[in-house]
Amino acid sequence: MPEYAGFWQRALALLIDWLIVVVITMPIIVVALGAAYFSLDPVRRAGDLVIALVVGSLIVGFWRYCGATPGKLAVGVKIVDANTGAAPSTGRLVIRLLCYLLSAAPLCLGFLWVAFDRRRQGWHDKIAGTVVIQETD
């Protein structure tokens, strides 16, 4: 029986991942688009979709080929199929990423659900059929 990753472990992994994203993307955005990009002008924010697609593709790529993002790798956990324990399909991983929006929308309740769930699944995990477990190298 796998040991499920806990809430605080997953929260730390998410913090590490977002720090990496901010440290890498912010300088690129400033160099490529200028500081004016950070205004509230919708025309200047048109690149947000492109940035979201690039970051989302990188996240799914890490999940697919490494079993985890850099933050999850740093805390020693990985994403697996909830039924088989094998690596999830790319389709499941895309669904998991898209369902982050559902987990975040109502005051991040879908992420907080990890703290109370028996299998430590967030709503995005439940919908995609994945669990996050301790790495057993």
BALOBA-1460 file (C-alpha; in Angstrom, 3 decimals):
// residues 137
<rec num="1" residu="m" x="0.000" y="0.000" z="0.000"/>
<rec num="2" residu="p" x="1.512" y="3.347" z="-1.005"/>
<rec num="3" residu="e" x="2.251" y="6.108" z="1.459"/>
<rec num="4" residu="y" x="0.327" y="9.158" z="0.306"/>
<rec num="5" residu="a" x="2.016" y="12.551" z="0.302"/>
<rec num="6" residu="g" x="0.617" y="14.841" z="2.969"/>
<rec num="7" residu="f" x="-0.824" y="18.322" z="2.697"/>
<rec num="8" residu="w" x="2.241" y="20.224" z="3.960"/>
<rec num="9" residu="q" x="4.606" y="18.212" z="1.789"/>
<rec num="10" residu="r" x="2.507" y="19.004" z="-1.264"/>
<rec num="11" residu="a" x="2.181" y="22.663" z="-0.251"/>
<rec num="12" residu="l" x="5.966" y="22.950" z="0.006"/>
<rec num="13" residu="a" x="6.344" y="21.332" z="-3.435"/>
<rec num="14" residu="l" x="3.868" y="23.833" z="-4.899"/>
<rec num="15" residu="l" x="5.733" y="26.740" z="-3.300"/>
<rec num="16" residu="i" x="9.029" y="25.506" z="-4.771"/>
<rec num="17" residu="d" x="7.447" y="25.121" z="-8.217"/>
<rec num="18" residu="w" x="5.941" y="28.597" z="-8.192"/>
<rec num="19" residu="l" x="9.174" y="30.163" z="-7.010"/>
<rec num="20" residu="i" x="10.937" y="28.498" z="-9.936"/>
<rec num="21" residu="v" x="8.281" y="29.743" z="-12.364"/>
<rec num="22" residu="v" x="8.476" y="33.306" z="-11.032"/>
<rec num="23" residu="v" x="12.274" y="33.409" z="-10.948"/>
<rec num="24" residu="i" x="12.514" y="32.139" z="-14.534"/>
<rec num="25" residu="t" x="9.523" y="33.773" z="-16.204"/>
<rec num="26" residu="m" x="9.553" y="37.263" z="-14.713"/>
<rec num="27" residu="p" x="12.978" y="38.250" z="-16.095"/>
<rec num="28" residu="i" x="12.056" y="36.773" z="-19.494"/>
<rec num="29" residu="i" x="8.794" y="38.734" z="-19.528"/>
<rec num="30" residu="v" x="10.528" y="41.975" z="-18.566"/>
<rec num="31" residu="v" x="13.235" y="41.535" z="-21.213"/>
<rec num="32" residu="a" x="10.860" y="40.381" z="-23.951"/>
<rec num="33" residu="l" x="7.831" y="42.548" z="-23.240"/>
<rec num="34" residu="g" x="9.070" y="45.354" z="-20.999"/>
<rec num="35" residu="a" x="7.935" y="46.422" z="-17.560"/>
<rec num="36" residu="a" x="4.814" y="47.967" z="-19.115"/>
<rec num="37" residu="y" x="3.517" y="44.397" z="-19.496"/>
<rec num="38" residu="f" x="2.557" y="44.467" z="-15.830"/>
<rec num="39" residu="s" x="-0.045" y="47.190" z="-16.380"/>
<rec num="40" residu="l" x="-3.743" y="46.320" z="-16.279"/>
<rec num="41" residu="d" x="-4.198" y="47.192" z="-19.937"/>
<rec num="42" residu="p" x="-5.813" y="44.108" z="-21.569"/>
<rec num="43" residu="v" x="-3.923" y="44.695" z="-24.822"/>
<rec num="44" residu="r" x="-0.594" y="44.468" z="-22.989"/>
<rec num="45" residu="r" x="-1.802" y="41.308" z="-21.198"/>
<rec num="46" residu="a" x="-2.535" y="39.427" z="-24.434"/>
<rec num="47" residu="g" x="0.577" y="37.322" z="-23.886"/>
<rec num="48" residu="d" x="-0.857" y="35.753" z="-20.718"/>
<rec num="49" residu="l" x="-2.460" y="32.917" z="-22.663"/>
<rec num="50" residu="v" x="0.819" y="32.100" z="-24.398"/>
<rec num="51" residu="i" x="2.685" y="32.164" z="-21.077"/>
<rec num="52" residu="a" x="0.016" y="29.939" z="-19.475"/>
<rec num="53" residu="l" x="0.249" y="27.452" z="-22.365"/>
<rec num="54" residu="v" x="4.050" y="27.299" z="-22.153"/>
<rec num="55" residu="v" x="4.083" y="26.871" z="-18.365"/>
<rec num="56" residu="g" x="1.230" y="24.339" z="-18.531"/>
<rec num="57" residu="s" x="3.055" y="22.334" z="-21.204"/>
<rec num="58" residu="l" x="6.201" y="22.302" z="-19.092"/>
<rec num="59" residu="i" x="4.253" y="21.124" z="-16.042"/>
<rec num="60" residu="v" x="2.588" y="18.278" z="-17.959"/>
<rec num="61" residu="g" x="5.962" y="17.401" z="-19.508"/>
<rec num="62" residu="f" x="7.600" y="17.149" z="-16.090"/>
<rec num="63" residu="w" x="4.700" y="15.066" z="-14.778"/>
<rec num="64" residu="r" x="4.863" y="12.775" z="-17.811"/>
<rec num="65" residu="y" x="8.606" y="12.225" z="-18.059"/>
<rec num="66" residu="c" x="9.745" y="12.667" z="-14.430"/>
<rec num="67" residu="g" x="6.576" y="11.687" z="-12.578"/>
<rec num="68" residu="a" x="6.668" y="15.032" z="-10.778"/>
<rec num="69" residu="t" x="7.504" y="18.711" z="-11.037"/>
<rec num="70" residu="p" x="10.834" y="19.959" z="-9.652"/>
<rec num="71" residu="g" x="9.101" y="20.866" z="-6.379"/>
<rec num="72" residu="k" x="7.631" y="17.388" z="-5.994"/>
<rec num="73" residu="l" x="10.996" y="15.852" z="-6.864"/>
<rec num="74" residu="a" x="12.632" y="18.028" z="-4.184"/>
<rec num="75" residu="v" x="10.261" y="16.765" z="-1.473"/>
<rec num="76" residu="g" x="10.388" y="13.151" z="-2.679"/>
<rec num="77" residu="v" x="6.892" y="12.541" z="-4.053"/>
<rec num="78" residu="k" x="5.458" y="11.573" z="-7.430"/>
<rec num="79" residu="i" x="2.125" y="11.389" z="-9.244"/>
<rec num="80" residu="v" x="0.707" y="7.965" z="-10.119"/>
<rec num="81" residu="d" x="-2.526" y="6.513" z="-11.460"/>
<rec num="82" residu="a" x="-4.870" y="6.003" z="-8.486"/>
<rec num="83" residu="n" x="-6.003" y="2.565" z="-9.676"/>
<rec num="84" residu="t" x="-2.818" y="0.958" z="-10.974"/>
<rec num="85" residu="g" x="0.028" y="2.856" z="-9.289"/>
<rec num="86" residu="a" x="1.637" y="3.212" z="-12.719"/>
<rec num="87" residu="a" x="2.509" y="6.436" z="-14.491"/>
<rec num="88" residu="p" x="-0.678" y="8.236" z="-15.555"/>
<rec num="89" residu="s" x="-1.399" y="8.767" z="-19.227"/>
<rec num="90" residu="t" x="-0.716" y="12.150" z="-20.773"/>
<rec num="91" residu="g" x="-4.469" y="12.661" z="-21.152"/>
<rec num="92" residu="r" x="-5.006" y="12.142" z="-17.416"/>
<rec num="93" residu="l" x="-2.221" y="14.590" z="-16.665"/>
<rec num="94" residu="v" x="-3.730" y="17.255" z="-18.932"/>
<rec num="95" residu="i" x="-7.088" y="16.750" z="-17.191"/>
<rec num="96" residu="r" x="-5.324" y="17.039" z="-13.821"/>
<rec num="97" residu="l" x="-3.758" y="20.345" z="-14.814"/>
<rec num="98" residu="l" x="-7.026" y="21.761" z="-16.181"/>
<rec num="99" residu="c" x="-8.800" y="20.714" z="-12.989"/>
<rec num="100" residu="y" x="-6.388" y="22.879" z="-10.986"/>
<rec num="101" residu="l" x="-8.809" y="25.663" z="-11.967"/>
<rec num="102" residu="l" x="-11.667" y="23.795" z="-10.271"/>
<rec num="103" residu="s" x="-9.561" y="23.153" z="-7.185"/>
<rec num="104" residu="a" x="-8.576" y="26.818" z="-6.991"/>
<rec num="105" residu="a" x="-11.894" y="28.467" z="-7.881"/>
<rec num="106" residu="p" x="-13.826" y="28.126" z="-4.622"/>
<rec num="107" residu="l" x="-11.247" y="29.644" z="-2.216"/>
<rec num="108" residu="c" x="-8.725" y="26.870" z="-3.037"/>
<rec num="109" residu="l" x="-10.959" y="24.312" z="-1.321"/>
<rec num="110" residu="g" x="-9.959" y="21.648" z="-3.828"/>
<rec num="111" residu="f" x="-6.334" y="21.986" z="-2.727"/>
<rec num="112" residu="l" x="-7.224" y="22.166" z="0.972"/>
<rec num="113" residu="w" x="-9.199" y="18.945" z="0.508"/>
<rec num="114" residu="v" x="-5.848" y="17.120" z="0.510"/>
<rec num="115" residu="a" x="-5.572" y="17.744" z="4.263"/>
<rec num="116" residu="f" x="-8.816" y="15.864" z="4.993"/>
<rec num="117" residu="d" x="-9.028" y="13.173" z="2.336"/>
<rec num="118" residu="r" x="-8.197" y="9.566" z="3.234"/>
<rec num="119" residu="r" x="-5.970" y="9.192" z="0.155"/>
<rec num="120" residu="r" x="-4.736" y="12.806" z="0.327"/>
<rec num="121" residu="q" x="-6.331" y="13.607" z="-3.038"/>
<rec num="122" residu="g" x="-7.246" y="17.101" z="-4.114"/>
<rec num="123" residu="w" x="-10.272" y="17.579" z="-6.331"/>
<rec num="124" residu="h" x="-7.973" y="17.681" z="-9.362"/>
<rec num="125" residu="d" x="-6.563" y="14.282" z="-8.335"/>
<rec num="126" residu="k" x="-9.998" y="12.779" z="-7.823"/>
<rec num="127" residu="i" x="-11.257" y="13.982" z="-11.207"/>
<rec num="128" residu="a" x="-8.102" y="12.866" z="-13.047"/>
<rec num="129" residu="g" x="-7.794" y="9.571" z="-11.161"/>
<rec num="130" residu="t" x="-4.348" y="10.273" z="-9.699"/>
<rec num="131" residu="v" x="-2.694" y="10.188" z="-6.288"/>
<rec num="132" residu="v" x="0.561" y="11.692" z="-5.038"/>
<rec num="133" residu="i" x="2.737" y="9.184" z="-3.186"/>
<rec num="134" residu="q" x="6.110" y="9.018" z="-1.506"/>
<rec num="135" residu="e" x="8.900" y="8.198" z="-3.938"/>
<rec num="136" residu="t" x="10.353" y="4.735" z="-3.265"/>
<rec num="137" residu="d" x="13.768" y="4.765" z="-4.954"/>
